[in-house]
Amino acid sequence: MEILGKEAMKTIKRALMGVLASCGLLSAHAALAVGDSPGGPAVNAPRYT
């Protein structure tokens, strides 16, 4: 006896894959924005002056 059909399982799987992909894109975007923080270079950045 099946609780959910095969088509319902495929739909749920696609929805979860979409959620995971969007979370990955958002986290990647946030990781790239860290380098653009105001205030100049990081504290441990090399000084070339």
GIHU-V872722 format. One record per residue. N is the residue number from 1. SS is DSSP state (H for helix, E for strand, - for the rest). Layout:
n/ss
N/SS
N/SS
This chain:
n/ss
1/-
2/-
3/-
4/-
5/-
6/H
7/H
8/H
9/H
10/H
11/H
12/H
13/H
14/H
15/H
16/H
17/H
18/H
19/H
20/H
21/H
22/H
23/H
24/H
25/H
26/H
27/H
28/H
29/H
30/H
31/H
32/H
33/H
34/H
35/H
36/H
37/-
38/-
39/-
40/-
41/-
42/-
43/-
44/-
45/-
46/-
47/-
48/-
49/-
